[in-house]
Each structure stands twice: as structure tokens, then as C-alpha cells.
């Protein structure tokens, strides 16, 4: 019963508070395997999946200066 109530509380909190602040640990981020060159930089793509919905919530492309 406690897990059930916690799950309901989490879903309610997620609706009331922005998800990034309400559940910072609810996202699993992974490297997609995509590398690309952007000018003087080599970039890798990482995407984060929302554990509650199963959908990709956002992707980031950290880049390192390797050319020029």
C-alpha cells in the first residue's frame, strides 16, 4: 500500500511541479552512439528517458574542441 500511495504522490507532484526539479532521479541518460563534427568540435549525443512515461524527455550534445 505504501508503494501505491508513493506512486500516486509522485504522479501528482510531477503534474504540480516542473519535472526536472520534482524528480531529478527519474531520468536515465544514455549515449546514443551518434558522433558528429560541428565546425571545430566533435560532438556526442546523449538522450534522457523519463522512467515514468518511457518517452525521451530531452537530448544533449556535449562537444569537445578537437579541430582548428
C-alpha positions in Angstrom: 0.0 0.0 0.0 2.9 2.4 0.8 4.4 1.9 -2.7 1.0 2.5 -4.2 0.5 5.8 -2.3 4.1 6.9 -3.2 3.4 6.3 -6.9 0.2 8.4 -6.7 2.1 11.1 -4.9 4.9 11.1 -7.4 2.4 11.4 -10.3 0.6 14.2 -8.6 3.8 16.0 -7.7 5.1 15.6 -11.3 2.0 17.5 -12.5 2.2 20.2 -10.0 6.0 20.9 -10.0 8.3 21.0 -13.1 9.6 17.5 -13.7 13.3 18.5 -13.6 13.0 19.7 -10.0 10.4 17.3 -8.8 12.2 14.1 -9.9 15.8 14.7 -10.8 16.4 11.0 -10.5 13.5 9.9 -12.7 15.6 10.2 -15.9 18.0 7.7 -17.3 20.5 9.2 -19.7 22.4 7.2 -22.2 24.9 7.7 -25.1 23.1 7.2 -28.4 26.2 6.2 -30.4 25.9 9.3 -32.6 29.1 11.3 -33.1 29.2 14.3 -35.5 31.6 17.1 -36.4 30.4 20.6 -36.0 33.0 23.1 -37.2 36.0 22.8 -34.9 34.1 20.5 -32.5 33.4 16.8 -32.2 30.0 16.2 -30.5 28.3 13.2 -28.9 24.6 12.9 -28.5 23.1 11.8 -25.1 19.4 11.3 -24.6 17.4 11.0 -21.4 14.4 8.8 -20.9 11.6 9.6 -18.4 11.3 6.5 -16.3 7.6 7.2 -15.6 6.4 7.7 -19.2 9.1 5.8 -21.1 9.5 8.7 -23.5 12.6 10.6 -24.4 12.5 13.8 -22.4 15.5 15.6 -23.8 18.8 15.1 -25.6 22.1 17.0 -25.2 25.1 17.2 -27.4 28.2 17.9 -25.4 31.1 19.0 -27.7 34.8 19.0 -27.4 37.1 21.2 -29.5 39.4 18.9 -31.5 40.0 20.6 -34.8 41.2 24.1 -35.9 
